[in-house]
Amino acid sequence: MIMGADTQAGGALLDADTPETVRLSVAEATELGRSALERVGYGGEDAAIIVDQLVDNSLCGYRFAGLPRILAIAGDEKTRSNRTPVRVVHETPVSALLDGGNNVGYIAAYRAAEVAIRKARTAGMASVGAYNSYYSGRNAYFVEKIVREGLVAFHASSAYPRVLPPGGARPMLGTNPICFGFPSDEGPVIFDMGTASFMWGEVMLHAHLREPLPQGVGFDEHGNPSRDATAVLKGGVAPFGGHKGYGLSFAIQALGLLAGAALGKGQVRDYGFLFWVVDPNVMLPGGEFPHQMSEYVRQIKATPRQPGVDEIRIPSERARRERERRRKEGIVVERKVVESLRAL
């Protein structure tokens, strides 16, 4: 365990230490996660795939999407059901549909991303979907994997209903994230966002820590506004951005049908992981895209700044910077989460 101090050479630590937190090295966090997953039935390569994303999520500053997600996996009834290996059930030269075998989405979406990479390399583009799965974590993790192969990627995930449409009294949409990724000379440029006002993993972490939710994001099982995370777990959350976020979430739920969302249980509102991947050379055969993307980023960052603004950031820039710092400084995890993982 890394013993935290408030400062290091070069200034303050990125994350403060408190009596309620524990600071872990990457290796310690990985071992803690792997051990906990083995006790809930995920071992070997599957556990390694899951933990690699969870640790990366924490490194990038998404604390709720890190090791606390193992508690959600452990508590999900699907984890206690039978699983089969992820397999391709329909395929063409430019597409594939995968049955996730009731494996958690960290694995099903990872395998779908691998297929998308192979097909896009061969055919120049690919459309790949995966169904019969559940929570897949952070879309940017899979998209970055694809973009590092020199490919442009679009990834959308429909999910189990957790979000209330405007005016609705019960959830009808998933949190439905959407993600875009582009290669550049300086590395992947990723834009990843959820279409819910508050991600479900954050609601679960707030409930576990008994912390109130922000005002205006949650509703109880009767559709009444609530800041009680435990009550909101029985209800749902609002879409972000009012009717615009609702419309985007609606469209992503529909895209999930292309990924086979309704094939698992016959429900048109369920999990579906869709990847559209393009080799930029099929559009720009001279290989100009990464250079053009870098110039585009440079121009955005060179925008004249308003008073008091230090820099203009592009999507994924903060996460990349923080990832490198936390590799050295360690990952801060709530002590209660660590104790719960060890007690599984």
KOLKEVEX-370975 format. One record per residue (C-alpha): residue number from 1; residue in three letters; y negated, z negated, x. Coordinates in nm, 3 decimals. Example, Ala and Ser with C-alpha at 12.3 -4.5 7.8 and 13.67 -1.06 7.14 Angstrom:
BEGIN
<num->1; residuo->ALA; v->0.450; w->-0.780; u->1.230>;
<num->2; residuo->SER; v->0.106; w->-0.714; u->1.367>;
This chain:
BEGIN
<num->1; residuo->MET; v->0.000; w->0.000; u->0.000>;
<num->2; residuo->ILE; v->-0.345; w->0.093; u->0.129>;
<num->3; residuo->MET; v->-0.563; w->-0.213; u->0.160>;
<num->4; residuo->GLY; v->-0.895; w->-0.112; u->0.011>;
<num->5; residuo->ALA; v->-1.233; w->-0.192; u->0.153>;
<num->6; residuo->ASP; v->-1.555; w->-0.091; u->-0.011>;
<num->7; residuo->THR; v->-1.649; w->0.141; u->0.271>;
<num->8; residuo->GLN; v->-1.490; w->0.368; u->0.527>;
<num->9; residuo->ALA; v->-1.626; w->0.560; u->0.819>;
<num->10; residuo->GLY; v->-1.862; w->0.804; u->0.657>;
<num->11; residuo->GLY; v->-1.969; w->0.595; u->0.356>;
<num->12; residuo->ALA; v->-1.844; w->0.441; u->0.034>;
<num->13; residuo->LEU; v->-1.497; w->0.506; u->-0.098>;
<num->14; residuo->LEU; v->-1.469; w->0.758; u->-0.378>;
<num->15; residuo->ASP; v->-1.302; w->0.502; u->-0.610>;
<num->16; residuo->ALA; v->-1.390; w->0.133; u->-0.607>;
<num->17; residuo->ASP; v->-1.122; w->-0.135; u->-0.579>;
<num->18; residuo->THR; v->-1.110; w->-0.409; u->-0.843>;
<num->19; residuo->PRO; v->-0.874; w->-0.700; u->-0.916>;
<num->20; residuo->GLU; v->-0.728; w->-0.481; u->-1.195>;
<num->21; residuo->THR; v->-0.638; w->-0.188; u->-0.969>;
<num->22; residuo->VAL; v->-0.399; w->-0.101; u->-0.686>;
<num->23; residuo->ARG; v->-0.470; w->0.155; u->-0.413>;
<num->24; residuo->LEU; v->-0.167; w->0.367; u->-0.316>;
<num->25; residuo->SER; v->-0.116; w->0.630; u->-0.050>;
<num->26; residuo->VAL; v->0.012; w->0.970; u->-0.162>;
<num->27; residuo->ALA; v->0.357; w->0.881; u->-0.031>;
<num->28; residuo->GLU; v->0.358; w->0.546; u->-0.214>;
<num->29; residuo->ALA; v->0.240; w->0.701; u->-0.539>;
<num->30; residuo->THR; v->0.504; w->0.973; u->-0.507>;
<num->31; residuo->GLU; v->0.783; w->0.722; u->-0.450>;
<num->32; residuo->LEU; v->0.667; w->0.499; u->-0.736>;
<num->33; residuo->GLY; v->0.662; w->0.798; u->-0.972>;
<num->34; residuo->ARG; v->0.995; w->0.937; u->-0.856>;
<num->35; residuo->SER; v->1.168; w->0.602; u->-0.894>;
<num->36; residuo->ALA; v->1.026; w->0.550; u->-1.244>;
<num->37; residuo->LEU; v->1.126; w->0.901; u->-1.355>;
<num->38; residuo->GLU; v->1.481; w->0.854; u->-1.232>;
<num->39; residuo->ARG; v->1.510; w->0.549; u->-1.456>;
<num->40; residuo->VAL; v->1.410; w->0.753; u->-1.761>;
<num->41; residuo->GLY; v->1.648; w->1.038; u->-1.683>;
<num->42; residuo->TYR; v->1.458; w->1.284; u->-1.461>;
<num->43; residuo->GLY; v->1.585; w->1.309; u->-1.104>;
<num->44; residuo->GLY; v->1.618; w->1.549; u->-0.814>;
<num->45; residuo->GLU; v->1.409; w->1.867; u->-0.821>;
<num->46; residuo->ASP; v->1.289; w->1.799; u->-1.176>;
<num->47; residuo->ALA; v->1.142; w->1.464; u->-1.075>;
<num->48; residuo->ALA; v->0.982; w->1.623; u->-0.767>;
<num->49; residuo->ILE; v->0.812; w->1.891; u->-0.983>;
<num->50; residuo->ILE; v->0.676; w->1.631; u->-1.225>;
<num->51; residuo->VAL; v->0.555; w->1.388; u->-0.961>;
<num->52; residuo->ASP; v->0.389; w->1.658; u->-0.753>;
<num->53; residuo->GLN; v->0.164; w->1.742; u->-1.047>;
<num->54; residuo->LEU; v->0.098; w->1.380; u->-1.144>;
<num->55; residuo->VAL; v->-0.010; w->1.289; u->-0.792>;
<num->56; residuo->ASP; v->-0.223; w->1.603; u->-0.764>;
<num->57; residuo->ASN; v->-0.389; w->1.517; u->-1.096>;
<num->58; residuo->SER; v->-0.482; w->1.176; u->-0.957>;
<num->59; residuo->LEU; v->-0.605; w->1.327; u->-0.631>;
<num->60; residuo->CYS; v->-0.833; w->1.558; u->-0.831>;
<num->61; residuo->GLY; v->-0.982; w->1.266; u->-1.022>;
<num->62; residuo->TYR; v->-0.790; w->1.282; u->-1.352>;
<num->63; residuo->ARG; v->-0.665; w->0.926; u->-1.355>;
<num->64; residuo->PHE; v->-0.521; w->0.938; u->-1.709>;
<num->65; residuo->ALA; v->-0.318; w->1.249; u->-1.617>;
<num->66; residuo->GLY; v->-0.153; w->1.083; u->-1.316>;
<num->67; residuo->LEU; v->0.118; w->0.818; u->-1.299>;
<num->68; residuo->PRO; v->0.029; w->0.672; u->-1.644>;
<num->69; residuo->ARG; v->0.183; w->0.985; u->-1.798>;
<num->70; residuo->ILE; v->0.527; w->0.863; u->-1.694>;
<num->71; residuo->LEU; v->0.487; w->0.582; u->-1.947>;
<num->72; residuo->ALA; v->0.422; w->0.843; u->-2.215>;
<num->73; residuo->ILE; v->0.725; w->1.046; u->-2.105>;
<num->74; residuo->ALA; v->0.939; w->0.732; u->-2.114>;
<num->75; residuo->GLY; v->0.821; w->0.648; u->-2.465>;
<num->76; residuo->ASP; v->0.864; w->0.996; u->-2.612>;
<num->77; residuo->GLU; v->1.168; w->1.038; u->-2.837>;
<num->78; residuo->LYS; v->1.228; w->1.385; u->-2.684>;
<num->79; residuo->THR; v->1.300; w->1.221; u->-2.348>;
<num->80; residuo->ARG; v->1.592; w->1.040; u->-2.509>;
<num->81; residuo->SER; v->1.734; w->1.363; u->-2.657>;
<num->82; residuo->ASN; v->1.973; w->1.603; u->-2.487>;
<num->83; residuo->ARG; v->1.829; w->1.854; u->-2.241>;
<num->84; residuo->THR; v->1.956; w->2.188; u->-2.112>;
<num->85; residuo->PRO; v->1.829; w->2.396; u->-1.818>;
<num->86; residuo->VAL; v->1.525; w->2.615; u->-1.880>;
<num->87; residuo->ARG; v->1.647; w->2.973; u->-1.942>;
<num->88; residuo->VAL; v->1.515; w->3.320; u->-2.020>;
<num->89; residuo->VAL; v->1.610; w->3.427; u->-2.374>;
<num->90; residuo->HIS; v->1.415; w->3.755; u->-2.395>;
<num->91; residuo->GLU; v->1.285; w->3.978; u->-2.119>;
<num->92; residuo->THR; v->1.118; w->4.311; u->-2.045>;
<num->93; residuo->PRO; v->0.981; w->4.441; u->-1.714>;
<num->94; residuo->VAL; v->0.642; w->4.284; u->-1.792>;
<num->95; residuo->SER; v->0.733; w->3.987; u->-2.011>;
<num->96; residuo->ALA; v->0.970; w->3.696; u->-2.059>;
<num->97; residuo->LEU; v->1.031; w->3.425; u->-2.316>;
<num->98; residuo->LEU; v->1.182; w->3.098; u->-2.193>;
<num->99; residuo->ASP; v->1.366; w->2.829; u->-2.387>;
<num->100; residuo->GLY; v->1.243; w->2.504; u->-2.232>;
<num->101; residuo->GLY; v->1.567; w->2.325; u->-2.320>;
<num->102; residuo->ASN; v->1.377; w->2.016; u->-2.447>;
<num->103; residuo->ASN; v->1.261; w->1.949; u->-2.091>;
<num->104; residuo->VAL; v->0.914; w->1.801; u->-2.053>;
<num->105; residuo->GLY; v->0.651; w->2.071; u->-2.016>;
<num->106; residuo->TYR; v->0.578; w->1.986; u->-1.653>;
<num->107; residuo->ILE; v->0.913; w->2.156; u->-1.585>;
<num->108; residuo->ALA; v->0.917; w->2.425; u->-1.856>;
<num->109; residuo->ALA; v->0.565; w->2.551; u->-1.778>;
<num->110; residuo->TYR; v->0.636; w->2.535; u->-1.404>;
<num->111; residuo->ARG; v->0.939; w->2.762; u->-1.448>;
<num->112; residuo->ALA; v->0.737; w->2.995; u->-1.671>;
<num->113; residuo->ALA; v->0.467; w->3.018; u->-1.402>;
<num->114; residuo->GLU; v->0.734; w->3.110; u->-1.145>;
<num->115; residuo->VAL; v->0.860; w->3.392; u->-1.368>;
<num->116; residuo->ALA; v->0.504; w->3.513; u->-1.430>;
<num->117; residuo->ILE; v->0.439; w->3.532; u->-1.055>;
<num->118; residuo->ARG; v->0.757; w->3.732; u->-0.990>;
<num->119; residuo->LYS; v->0.689; w->3.981; u->-1.269>;
<num->120; residuo->ALA; v->0.321; w->4.029; u->-1.188>;
<num->121; residuo->ARG; v->0.406; w->4.097; u->-0.826>;
<num->122; residuo->THR; v->0.656; w->4.364; u->-0.932>;
<num->123; residuo->ALA; v->0.491; w->4.522; u->-1.238>;
<num->124; residuo->GLY; v->0.126; w->4.435; u->-1.178>;
<num->125; residuo->MET; v->0.099; w->4.216; u->-1.486>;
<num->126; residuo->ALA; v->0.306; w->3.975; u->-1.689>;
<num->127; residuo->SER; v->0.312; w->3.789; u->-2.020>;
<num->128; residuo->VAL; v->0.538; w->3.484; u->-2.014>;
<num->129; residuo->GLY; v->0.589; w->3.213; u->-2.274>;
<num->130; residuo->ALA; v->0.792; w->2.894; u->-2.295>;
<num->131; residuo->TYR; v->0.886; w->2.687; u->-2.601>;
<num->132; residuo->ASN; v->1.121; w->2.402; u->-2.699>;
<num->133; residuo->SER; v->0.932; w->2.165; u->-2.474>;
<num->134; residuo->TYR; v->0.653; w->1.911; u->-2.491>;
<num->135; residuo->TYR; v->0.355; w->1.780; u->-2.294>;
<num->136; residuo->SER; v->0.292; w->1.992; u->-1.982>;
<num->137; residuo->GLY; v->0.003; w->1.805; u->-1.820>;
<num->138; residuo->ARG; v->-0.288; w->1.979; u->-1.653>;
<num->139; residuo->ASN; v->-0.306; w->2.356; u->-1.698>;
<num->140; residuo->ALA; v->-0.504; w->2.399; u->-1.376>;
<num->141; residuo->TYR; v->-0.201; w->2.283; u->-1.175>;
<num->142; residuo->PHE; v->0.008; w->2.583; u->-1.286>;
<num->143; residuo->VAL; v->-0.281; w->2.828; u->-1.271>;
<num->144; residuo->GLU; v->-0.371; w->2.726; u->-0.916>;
<num->145; residuo->LYS; v->-0.009; w->2.788; u->-0.816>;
<num->146; residuo->ILE; v->-0.035; w->3.142; u->-0.958>;
<num->147; residuo->VAL; v->-0.378; w->3.217; u->-0.811>;
<num->148; residuo->ARG; v->-0.265; w->3.115; u->-0.462>;
<num->149; residuo->GLU; v->-0.037; w->3.420; u->-0.484>;
<num->150; residuo->GLY; v->-0.345; w->3.642; u->-0.514>;
<num->151; residuo->LEU; v->-0.319; w->3.685; u->-0.892>;
<num->152; residuo->VAL; v->-0.562; w->3.638; u->-1.180>;
<num->153; residuo->ALA; v->-0.426; w->3.402; u->-1.445>;
<num->154; residuo->PHE; v->-0.493; w->3.298; u->-1.803>;
<num->155; residuo->HIS; v->-0.295; w->3.004; u->-1.944>;
<num->156; residuo->ALA; v->-0.316; w->2.854; u->-2.293>;
<num->157; residuo->SER; v->-0.107; w->2.572; u->-2.437>;
<num->158; residuo->SER; v->-0.063; w->2.501; u->-2.804>;
<num->159; residuo->ALA; v->0.063; w->2.155; u->-2.887>;
<num->160; residuo->TYR; v->0.178; w->1.907; u->-3.149>;
<num->161; residuo->PRO; v->-0.101; w->1.821; u->-3.397>;
<num->162; residuo->ARG; v->-0.339; w->1.556; u->-3.260>;
<num->163; residuo->VAL; v->-0.678; w->1.705; u->-3.357>;
<num->164; residuo->LEU; v->-0.845; w->1.695; u->-3.699>;
<num->165; residuo->PRO; v->-1.024; w->2.011; u->-3.816>;
<num->166; residuo->PRO; v->-1.386; w->1.943; u->-3.917>;
<num->167; residuo->GLY; v->-1.379; w->1.766; u->-4.251>;
<num->168; residuo->GLY; v->-1.004; w->1.702; u->-4.234>;
<num->169; residuo->ALA; v->-0.841; w->1.363; u->-4.282>;
<num->170; residuo->ARG; v->-0.532; w->1.425; u->-4.069>;
<num->171; residuo->PRO; v->-0.454; w->1.610; u->-3.745>;
<num->172; residuo->MET; v->-0.353; w->1.975; u->-3.776>;
<num->173; residuo->LEU; v->-0.415; w->2.115; u->-3.424>;
<num->174; residuo->GLY; v->-0.301; w->2.029; u->-3.074>;
<num->175; residuo->THR; v->-0.538; w->1.927; u->-2.797>;
<num->176; residuo->ASN; v->-0.484; w->2.292; u->-2.696>;
<num->177; residuo->PRO; v->-0.617; w->2.339; u->-2.341>;
<num->178; residuo->ILE; v->-0.717; w->2.677; u->-2.200>;
<num->179; residuo->CYS; v->-0.742; w->2.775; u->-1.834>;
<num->180; residuo->PHE; v->-0.858; w->3.071; u->-1.624>;
<num->181; residuo->GLY; v->-0.795; w->3.122; u->-1.253>;
<num->182; residuo->PHE; v->-0.931; w->3.373; u->-1.001>;
<num->183; residuo->PRO; v->-0.855; w->3.433; u->-0.632>;
<num->184; residuo->SER; v->-1.145; w->3.441; u->-0.387>;
<num->185; residuo->ASP; v->-1.182; w->3.455; u->-0.011>;
<num->186; residuo->GLU; v->-1.245; w->3.078; u->-0.016>;
<num->187; residuo->GLY; v->-0.944; w->2.994; u->-0.234>;
<num->188; residuo->PRO; v->-0.867; w->2.960; u->-0.606>;
<num->189; residuo->VAL; v->-1.151; w->2.927; u->-0.855>;
<num->190; residuo->ILE; v->-1.021; w->2.752; u->-1.168>;
<num->191; residuo->PHE; v->-1.175; w->2.673; u->-1.504>;
<num->192; residuo->ASP; v->-0.965; w->2.437; u->-1.718>;
<num->193; residuo->MET; v->-1.069; w->2.265; u->-2.039>;
<num->194; residuo->GLY; v->-0.915; w->2.095; u->-2.339>;
<num->195; residuo->THR; v->-1.043; w->2.184; u->-2.683>;
<num->196; residuo->ALA; v->-1.022; w->1.823; u->-2.805>;
<num->197; residuo->SER; v->-1.319; w->1.588; u->-2.774>;
<num->198; residuo->PHE; v->-1.092; w->1.339; u->-2.598>;
<num->199; residuo->MET; v->-0.759; w->1.425; u->-2.436>;
<num->200; residuo->TRP; v->-0.452; w->1.261; u->-2.585>;
<num->201; residuo->GLY; v->-0.343; w->1.119; u->-2.253>;
<num->202; residuo->GLU; v->-0.675; w->0.937; u->-2.233>;
<num->203; residuo->VAL; v->-0.621; w->0.793; u->-2.581>;
<num->204; residuo->MET; v->-0.278; w->0.665; u->-2.473>;
<num->205; residuo->LEU; v->-0.416; w->0.513; u->-2.153>;
<num->206; residuo->HIS; v->-0.696; w->0.341; u->-2.346>;
<num->207; residuo->ALA; v->-0.439; w->0.199; u->-2.587>;
<num->208; residuo->HIS; v->-0.221; w->0.075; u->-2.301>;
<num->209; residuo->LEU; v->-0.519; w->-0.093; u->-2.135>;
<num->210; residuo->ARG; v->-0.661; w->-0.213; u->-2.471>;
<num->211; residuo->GLU; v->-0.993; w->-0.042; u->-2.405>;
<num->212; residuo->PRO; v->-1.214; w->0.097; u->-2.687>;
<num->213; residuo->LEU; v->-1.270; w->0.470; u->-2.722>;
<num->214; residuo->PRO; v->-1.615; w->0.630; u->-2.710>;
<num->215; residuo->GLN; v->-1.797; w->0.649; u->-3.039>;
<num->216; residuo->GLY; v->-1.726; w->0.949; u->-3.258>;
<num->217; residuo->VAL; v->-1.409; w->1.092; u->-3.101>;
<num->218; residuo->GLY; v->-1.126; w->0.913; u->-3.285>;
<num->219; residuo->PHE; v->-0.990; w->0.871; u->-3.638>;
<num->220; residuo->ASP; v->-0.724; w->0.640; u->-3.778>;
<num->221; residuo->GLU; v->-0.427; w->0.750; u->-3.991>;
<num->222; residuo->HIS; v->-0.647; w->0.764; u->-4.301>;
<num->223; residuo->GLY; v->-0.907; w->0.989; u->-4.139>;
<num->224; residuo->ASN; v->-1.160; w->0.710; u->-4.092>;
<num->225; residuo->PRO; v->-1.365; w->0.698; u->-3.769>;
<num->226; residuo->SER; v->-1.225; w->0.440; u->-3.524>;
<num->227; residuo->ARG; v->-1.277; w->0.327; u->-3.165>;
<num->228; residuo->ASP; v->-0.943; w->0.141; u->-3.163>;
<num->229; residuo->ALA; v->-0.719; w->0.356; u->-2.943>;
<num->230; residuo->THR; v->-0.402; w->0.207; u->-3.095>;
<num->231; residuo->ALA; v->-0.522; w->0.305; u->-3.444>;
<num->232; residuo->VAL; v->-0.622; w->0.651; u->-3.322>;
<num->233; residuo->LEU; v->-0.269; w->0.707; u->-3.187>;
<num->234; residuo->LYS; v->-0.160; w->0.701; u->-3.554>;
<num->235; residuo->GLY; v->-0.440; w->0.940; u->-3.648>;
<num->236; residuo->GLY; v->-0.611; w->1.185; u->-3.419>;
<num->237; residuo->VAL; v->-0.928; w->1.302; u->-3.245>;
<num->238; residuo->ALA; v->-1.206; w->1.550; u->-3.319>;
<num->239; residuo->PRO; v->-1.234; w->1.893; u->-3.159>;
<num->240; residuo->PHE; v->-1.503; w->1.925; u->-2.895>;
<num->241; residuo->GLY; v->-1.820; w->2.116; u->-2.978>;
<num->242; residuo->GLY; v->-1.794; w->2.107; u->-3.356>;
<num->243; residuo->HIS; v->-1.703; w->2.433; u->-3.529>;
<num->244; residuo->LYS; v->-1.699; w->2.633; u->-3.202>;
<num->245; residuo->GLY; v->-1.444; w->2.405; u->-3.038>;
<num->246; residuo->TYR; v->-1.245; w->2.403; u->-3.361>;
<num->247; residuo->GLY; v->-1.239; w->2.785; u->-3.366>;
<num->248; residuo->LEU; v->-1.123; w->2.802; u->-3.005>;
<num->249; residuo->SER; v->-0.852; w->2.544; u->-3.072>;
<num->250; residuo->PHE; v->-0.741; w->2.740; u->-3.379>;
<num->251; residuo->ALA; v->-0.705; w->3.057; u->-3.170>;
<num->252; residuo->ILE; v->-0.508; w->2.880; u->-2.896>;
<num->253; residuo->GLN; v->-0.268; w->2.736; u->-3.153>;
<num->254; residuo->ALA; v->-0.210; w->3.094; u->-3.272>;
<num->255; residuo->LEU; v->-0.148; w->3.213; u->-2.915>;
<num->256; residuo->GLY; v->0.120; w->2.946; u->-2.891>;
<num->257; residuo->LEU; v->0.318; w->3.145; u->-3.148>;
<num->258; residuo->LEU; v->0.340; w->3.430; u->-2.894>;
<num->259; residuo->ALA; v->0.496; w->3.180; u->-2.655>;
<num->260; residuo->GLY; v->0.764; w->3.095; u->-2.914>;
<num->261; residuo->ALA; v->0.615; w->2.772; u->-3.049>;
<num->262; residuo->ALA; v->0.781; w->2.817; u->-3.389>;
<num->263; residuo->LEU; v->1.125; w->2.905; u->-3.252>;
<num->264; residuo->GLY; v->1.232; w->2.555; u->-3.154>;
<num->265; residuo->LYS; v->1.202; w->2.371; u->-3.486>;
<num->266; residuo->GLY; v->1.059; w->2.633; u->-3.720>;
<num->267; residuo->GLN; v->0.714; w->2.472; u->-3.709>;
<num->268; residuo->VAL; v->0.415; w->2.700; u->-3.655>;
<num->269; residuo->ARG; v->0.213; w->2.411; u->-3.508>;
<num->270; residuo->ASP; v->0.408; w->2.300; u->-3.203>;
<num->271; residuo->TYR; v->0.415; w->2.333; u->-2.824>;
<num->272; residuo->GLY; v->0.397; w->2.681; u->-2.672>;
<num->273; residuo->PHE; v->0.298; w->2.761; u->-2.311>;
<num->274; residuo->LEU; v->0.158; w->3.110; u->-2.263>;
<num->275; residuo->PHE; v->0.075; w->3.278; u->-1.929>;
<num->276; residuo->TRP; v->-0.100; w->3.612; u->-1.889>;
<num->277; residuo->VAL; v->-0.111; w->3.714; u->-1.522>;
<num->278; residuo->VAL; v->-0.261; w->4.024; u->-1.359>;
<num->279; residuo->ASP; v->-0.253; w->4.152; u->-1.004>;
<num->280; residuo->PRO; v->-0.622; w->4.241; u->-0.950>;
<num->281; residuo->ASN; v->-0.514; w->4.544; u->-0.748>;
<num->282; residuo->VAL; v->-0.395; w->4.721; u->-1.064>;
<num->283; residuo->MET; v->-0.761; w->4.731; u->-1.169>;
<num->284; residuo->LEU; v->-0.926; w->4.745; u->-0.827>;
<num->285; residuo->PRO; v->-0.673; w->4.915; u->-0.595>;
<num->286; residuo->GLY; v->-0.900; w->4.871; u->-0.293>;
<num->287; residuo->GLY; v->-0.842; w->4.495; u->-0.293>;
<num->288; residuo->GLU; v->-1.209; w->4.416; u->-0.353>;
<num->289; residuo->PHE; v->-1.164; w->4.143; u->-0.613>;
<num->290; residuo->PRO; v->-1.141; w->3.832; u->-0.389>;
<num->291; residuo->HIS; v->-1.450; w->3.943; u->-0.195>;
<num->292; residuo->GLN; v->-1.641; w->4.015; u->-0.515>;
<num->293; residuo->MET; v->-1.536; w->3.679; u->-0.657>;
<num->294; residuo->SER; v->-1.666; w->3.503; u->-0.345>;
<num->295; residuo->GLU; v->-1.998; w->3.685; u->-0.371>;
<num->296; residuo->TYR; v->-2.020; w->3.594; u->-0.740>;
<num->297; residuo->VAL; v->-1.965; w->3.226; u->-0.653>;
<num->298; residuo->ARG; v->-2.220; w->3.246; u->-0.372>;
<num->299; residuo->GLN; v->-2.485; w->3.385; u->-0.607>;
<num->300; residuo->ILE; v->-2.422; w->3.118; u->-0.871>;
<num->301; residuo->LYS; v->-2.447; w->2.841; u->-0.610>;
<num->302; residuo->ALA; v->-2.771; w->2.995; u->-0.483>;
<num->303; residuo->THR; v->-2.938; w->2.951; u->-0.822>;
<num->304; residuo->PRO; v->-3.286; w->2.795; u->-0.787>;
<num->305; residuo->ARG; v->-3.244; w->2.428; u->-0.874>;
<num->306; residuo->GLN; v->-3.440; w->2.205; u->-1.106>;
<num->307; residuo->PRO; v->-3.613; w->1.899; u->-0.955>;
<num->308; residuo->GLY; v->-3.369; w->1.626; u->-0.852>;
<num->309; residuo->VAL; v->-3.063; w->1.857; u->-0.847>;
<num->310; residuo->ASP; v->-2.876; w->1.857; u->-0.515>;
<num->311; residuo->GLU; v->-2.652; w->2.157; u->-0.576>;
<num->312; residuo->ILE; v->-2.510; w->2.395; u->-0.836>;
<num->313; residuo->ARG; v->-2.135; w->2.345; u->-0.861>;
<num->314; residuo->ILE; v->-1.877; w->2.591; u->-0.985>;
<num->315; residuo->PRO; v->-1.567; w->2.502; u->-1.188>;
<num->316; residuo->SER; v->-1.294; w->2.327; u->-0.981>;
<num->317; residuo->GLU; v->-1.527; w->2.254; u->-0.688>;
<num->318; residuo->ARG; v->-1.549; w->1.881; u->-0.760>;
<num->319; residuo->ALA; v->-1.172; w->1.848; u->-0.800>;
<num->320; residuo->ARG; v->-1.103; w->2.027; u->-0.470>;
<num->321; residuo->ARG; v->-1.346; w->1.808; u->-0.279>;
<num->322; residuo->GLU; v->-1.215; w->1.487; u->-0.428>;
<num->323; residuo->ARG; v->-0.854; w->1.591; u->-0.367>;
<num->324; residuo->GLU; v->-0.915; w->1.607; u->0.006>;
<num->325; residuo->ARG; v->-1.095; w->1.271; u->0.012>;
<num->326; residuo->ARG; v->-0.827; w->1.090; u->-0.185>;
<num->327; residuo->ARG; v->-0.554; w->1.225; u->0.043>;
<num->328; residuo->LYS; v->-0.716; w->1.005; u->0.308>;
<num->329; residuo->GLU; v->-0.853; w->0.720; u->0.095>;
<num->330; residuo->GLY; v->-0.558; w->0.681; u->-0.143>;
<num->331; residuo->ILE; v->-0.516; w->0.683; u->-0.519>;
<num->332; residuo->VAL; v->-0.646; w->0.399; u->-0.735>;
<num->333; residuo->VAL; v->-0.414; w->0.308; u->-1.025>;
<num->334; residuo->GLU; v->-0.454; w->0.034; u->-1.284>;
<num->335; residuo->ARG; v->-0.243; w->-0.264; u->-1.182>;
<num->336; residuo->LYS; v->-0.105; w->-0.288; u->-1.536>;
<num->337; residuo->VAL; v->0.020; w->0.071; u->-1.511>;
<num->338; residuo->VAL; v->0.193; w->0.004; u->-1.177>;
<num->339; residuo->GLU; v->0.361; w->-0.306; u->-1.320>;
<num->340; residuo->SER; v->0.473; w->-0.115; u->-1.628>;
<num->341; residuo->LEU; v->0.621; w->0.165; u->-1.416>;
<num->342; residuo->ARG; v->0.814; w->-0.083; u->-1.203>;
<num->343; residuo->ALA; v->0.940; w->-0.256; u->-1.517>;
<num->344; residuo->LEU; v->1.079; w->0.061; u->-1.681>;
